[in-house]
Amino acid sequence: MQKIGKGNFTSAYLKKDGRVLLKSRDKVKACMSERFFPKSKLFPKIKRVYWHEWENILEDITVYEMKYYPKLTKPSQQLNYKHYRLYKLLRNVRATTREDLMQEFRKLPVENYIISALCEAVNAISNYDYNVVFEISPRNVSYTPSGRLILLDCFFIYSDIRR
């Protein structure tokens, strides 16, 4: 498998079948794989897989699988008008607490289903930790062939970063 990415908590590998394997100790990835994370086209579907040679209980390593999404390199060209506008709005979200983040999402001038999905995601992640932070940039989002924005890795838990 080819390594295609590495972050603070996750390494991504492209499998021969075109899917992505995530070796991770990220609580947000764990949350995204659970049934209480919102089902929305904004987020990738992440499934936990059991691959014992990769998983390491002592290091809290879990393995997930998801569809491969290409890198977003030119947001204005790769996203359709509606989702490019959403991307620009989300780039301005600044919040230091869970409550502020929810308030920022509720103030966005977008459709209610988008606000609901974002707020439900924050609520779901809060089951793991209340220090939920949102950050959007081309490196942690992707797009579909129709130009929809995909939020791959925009949420993180602040206390985990500090460790």
DRENMARMI-319706 format. One record per residue: residue in one letter; y, z, x negated of N, C-alpha, C in turn. Coordinates in pm, whole numbers, padded with zeros to 5 digits, always signed. Layout:
// DRENMARMI-319706
AYZXYZXYZX/...
//
This chain:
// DRENMARMI-319706
M-00119+00000-00084+00000+00000+00000+00124+00000-00087/Q+00225-00067-00038+00351-00078-00110+00448+00030-00063/K+00504+00107-00157+00603+00207-00123+00733+00135-00091/I+00788+00161+00028+00909+00091+00070+01029+00184+00088/G+01008+00314+00072+01121+00405+00087+01083+00547+00055/K+01185+00625+00017+01165+00766-00011+01294+00840+00019/G+01280+00950+00090+01394+01036+00120+01364+01177+00075/N+01443+01271+00124+01424+01412+00087+01289+01467+00134/F+01240+01420+00249+01120+01478+00308+01009+01378+00335/T+01037+01250+00321+00941+01148+00362+00933+01034+00262/S+00811+00986+00240+00787+00862+00165+00725+00763+00263/A+00771+00637+00258+00724+00534+00350+00647+00427+00273/Y+00536+00384+00332+00449+00285+00270+00419+00174+00370/L+00428+00049+00327+00395-00064+00411+00246-00093+00398/K+00177-00088+00512+00034-00115+00513+00009-00266+00521/K-00111-00307+00489-00146-00449+00493-00135-00508+00633/D-00151-00424+00736-00142-00473+00873+00002-00482+00923/G+00100-00451+00835+00240-00463+00872+00301-00338+00933/R+00223-00233+00951+00276-00107+01003+00319-00019+00885/V+00384+00089+00916+00437+00178+00813+00368+00314+00823/L+00327+00364+00708+00269+00497+00698+00377+00588+00640/L+00397+00703+00702+00497+00799+00657+00426+00925+00611/K+00442+00959+00486+00390+01084+00430+00509+01179+00431/S+00503+01283+00514+00626+01358+00542+00604+01507+00558/R+00708+01581+00527+00714+01724+00559+00842+01753+00637/D+00884+01652+00713+01006+01657+00793+00976+01708+00934/K+01044+01816+00973+01025+01871+01106+01069+01773+01215/V+01168+01690+01184+01214+01593+01283+01107+01488+01309/K+01037+01443+01205+00926+01348+01225+00817+01413+01310/A+00789+01540+01284+00690+01611+01365+00735+01612+01511/C+00860+01641+01534+00915+01644+01668+00906+01506+01734/M+00941+01402+01659+00939+01266+01714+00798+01222+01755/S+00698+01281+01692+00560+01244+01726+00507+01323+01846/E+00581+01421+01891+00538+01504+02003+00582+01446+02136/R+00516+01486+02241+00542+01429+02374+00676+01471+02434/F+00739+01577+02384+00865+01620+02443+00986+01551+02382/F+00966+01467+02279+01077+01387+02226+01104+01275+02327/P+01229+01240+02353+01257+01140+02457+01195+01004+02428/K+01145+00942+02532+01095+00805+02521+01216+00716+02544/S+01262+00653+02440+01381+00569+02447+01366+00456+02347/K+01419+00341+02381+01415+00228+02289+01507+00249+02169/L+01586+00356+02171+01671+00388+02056+01591+00442+01938/F+01475+00500+01967+01397+00567+01863+01264+00494+01841/P+01215+00496+01717+01083+00437+01694+00975+00528+01752/K+00862+00470+01788+00748+00550+01831+00671+00590+01706/I+00664+00719+01684+00595+00772+01567+00470+00845+01614/K+00358+00811+01552+00230+00871+01590+00172+00944+01470/R+00129+01066+01493+00062+01140+01386-00077+01083+01367/V-00114+01062+01241-00249+01016+01210-00312+01118+01117/Y-00441+01123+01121-00513+01218+01037-00579+01141+00925/W-00524+01154+00810-00575+01085+00693-00585+01190+00584/H-00697+01255+00577-00711+01375+00497-00679+01358+00349/E-00699+01242+00293-00666+01226+00152-00515+01233+00128/W-00436+01211+00233-00291+01219+00220-00237+01354+00261/E-00292+01411+00366-00237+01535+00418-00265+01652+00324/N-00169+01737+00311-00181+01852+00225-00120+01971+00297/I-00205+02057+00349-00159+02170+00428-00072+02264+00345/L-00104+02282+00219-00027+02373+00134+00117+02326+00115/E+00138+02195+00116+00274+02141+00099+00335+02099+00233/D+00269+02131+00343+00313+02091+00477+00331+01940+00490/I+00243+01864+00427+00248+01718+00434+00169+01671+00556/T+00231+01588+00636+00165+01527+00751+00185+01378+00741/V+00092+01302+00796+00099+01156+00789+00122+01101+00929/Y+00217+01009+00937+00253+00944+01063+00246+00793+01043/E+00241+00723+01154+00242+00578+01149+00342+00527+01252/M+00407+00417+01219+00502+00355+01311+00511+00206+01282/K+00577+00137+01370+00603-00005+01353+00702-00024+01237/Y+00690-00136+01168+00786-00167+01062+00912-00227+01125/Y+01026-00177+01082+01155-00233+01123+01229-00276+00996/P+01294-00391+00997+01364-00438+00877+01488-00355+00847/K+01533-00363+00723+01654-00292+00682+01776-00355+00748/L+01867-00270+00788+01994-00316+00843+02090-00332+00726/T+02126-00453+00695+02216-00478+00582+02353-00528+00626/K+02357-00594+00742+02483-00649+00794+02493-00614+00942/P+02533-00490+00973+02532-00444+01112+02605-00539+01209/S+02719-00592+01169+02795-00677+01262+02722-00807+01294/Q+02632-00849+01207+02558-00974+01229+02418-00949+01286/Q+02357-00837+01250+02219-00812+01291+02207-00741+01425/L+02311-00670+01466+02311-00600+01594+02383-00685+01698/N+02334-00679+01823+02408-00748+01929+02538-00672+01956/Y+02626-00731+02035+02759-00674+02057+02751-00529+02106/K+02671-00506+02208+02660-00371+02267+02612-00269+02165/H+02511-00304+02088+02454-00207+01994+02537-00195+01866/Y+02612-00297+01831+02706-00284+01719+02818-00188+01758/R+02864-00198+01882+02965-00106+01932+02911+00037+01929/L+02786+00056+01975+02724+00188+01973+02714+00240+01830/Y+02672+00155+01739+02661+00192+01598+02795+00242+01545/K+02902+00170+01574+03036+00211+01527+03078+00344+01590/L+03047+00363+01719+03081+00490+01784+03004+00605+01721/L+02875+00585+01696+02793+00690+01638+02835+00724+01495/R+02891+00626+01424+02939+00652+01288+03050+00756+01286/N+03120+00772+01399+03231+00867+01407+03191+01005+01459/V+03064+01023+01490+03018+01154+01539+03018+01253+01424/R+03095+01359+01441+03104+01465+01341+03084+01598+01412/A+02984+01671+01373+02958+01800+01436+02886+01890+01337/T+02919+02018+01342+02856+02113+01252+02761+02208+01323/T+02760+02203+01456+02667+02287+01531+02595+02201+01635/R+02486+02253+01684+02409+02184+01787+02494+02160+01911/E+02569+02261+01952+02654+02249+02071+02762+02144+02051/D+02824+02142+01934+02927+02041+01905+02867+01901+01905/L+02746+01889+01852+02679+01759+01849+02653+01709+01991/M+02604+01796+02076+02580+01758+02216+02711+01717+02283/Q+02817+01792+02255+02948+01761+02314+02999+01625+02264/E+02982+01597+02136+03023+01468+02080+02947+01354+02148/F+02817+01370+02167+02738+01267+02234+02784+01246+02379/R+02814+01356+02448+02856+01346+02589+02990+01276+02604/K+03074+01280+02501+03205+01216+02506+03201+01066+02475/L+03088+01016+02429+03080+00875+02392+03099+00785+02515/P+03179+00680+02502+03199+00588+02614+03086+00484+02622/V+02964+00533+02651+02846+00447+02661+02769+00484+02787/E+02665+00407+02816+02584+00430+02934+02518+00568+02929/N+02497+00624+03048+02440+00758+03059+02301+00768+02998/Y+02220+00661+03007+02084+00669+02953+02087+00686+02800/I+02188+00634+02735+02201+00650+02589+02240+00794+02557/I+02339+00847+02631+02381+00986+02611+02264+01080+02637/S+02190+01054+02744+02075+01139+02778+01971+01137+02667/A+01941+01019+02615+01840+01008+02509+01884+01086+02384/L+02010+01073+02347+02061+01143+02228+02058+01295+02249/C+02103+01340+02366+02104+01485+02394+01962+01540+02407/E+01872+01464+02468+01733+01509+02478+01669+01518+02339/A+01705+01428+02251+01653+01433+02114+01699+01561+02045/V+01827+01595+02061+01879+01719+02001+01807+01840+02058/N+01787+01841+02189+01715+01953+02253+01573+01964+02200/A+01506+01852+02186+01368+01854+02137+01362+01905+01994/I+01450+01856+01909+01453+01899+01769+01487+02047+01759/S+01567+02095+01853+01606+02237+01854+01487+02329+01875/N+01376+02276+01925+01254+02356+01934+01201+02392+01795/Y+01239+02314+01695+01197+02338+01557+01302+02418+01481/D+01430+02389+01509+01539+02457+01440+01670+02419+01509/Y+01762+02514+01519+01891+02487+01585+01993+02417+01495/N+01967+02411+01368+02063+02351+01274+02050+02199+01270/V+02058+02134+01386+02041+01990+01396+02170+01920+01358/V+02158+01823+01268+02273+01745+01223+02240+01598+01246/F+02343+01519+01271+02328+01376+01294+02409+01300+01189/E+02346+01200+01130+02415+01116+01032+02364+00973+01049/I+02455+00880+01064+02413+00742+01081+02477+00656+00972/S+02395+00573+00913+02440+00478+00812+02337+00365+00808/P+02367+00254+00743+02269+00145+00740+02134+00184+00682/R+02129+00285+00597+02000+00321+00535+01906+00396+00629/N+01959+00453+00737+01870+00529+00825+01860+00472+00967/V+01897+00346+00981+01880+00277+01109+01818+00140+01084/S+01777+00076+01193+01722-00059+01184+01762-00134+01310/Y+01697-00247+01330+01729-00330+01445+01606-00409+01488/T+01610-00456+01610+01503-00540+01663+01547-00685+01657/P+01455-00780+01678+01494-00921+01679+01603-00954+01782/S+01609-00875+01890+01712-00899+01992+01844-00829+01959/G+01850-00760+01846+01974-00695+01804+01995-00555+01854/R+01890-00490+01902+01902-00350+01944+01900-00258+01823/L+01978-00154+01830+01984-00050+01727+01863+00040+01738/I+01801+00074+01624+01690+00168+01620+01732+00283+01528/L+01732+00404+01580+01769+00523+01502+01644+00578+01435/L+01622+00537+01311+01500+00575+01239+01502+00719+01191/D+01609+00755+01123+01611+00882+01051+01751+00942+01052/C+01811+00950+01170+01951+00993+01181+01968+01143+01200/F+01863+01210+01246+01870+01354+01267+01805+01425+01149/F+01861+01537+01111+01796+01622+01012+01833+01766+01040/I+01760+01854+00977+01783+01998+00994+01854+02048+00869/Y+01975+02095+00890+02063+02131+00779+02002+02237+00688/S+01941+02338+00745+01883+02445+00662+01771+02393+00572/D+01699+02289+00616+01594+02232+00532+01652+02156+00412/I+01765+02092+00432+01831+02019+00322+01879+02118+00216/R+01932+02232+00260+01985+02331+00166+01876+02393+00080/R+01750+02394+00130+01640+02455+00053+01607+02370-00060/
//
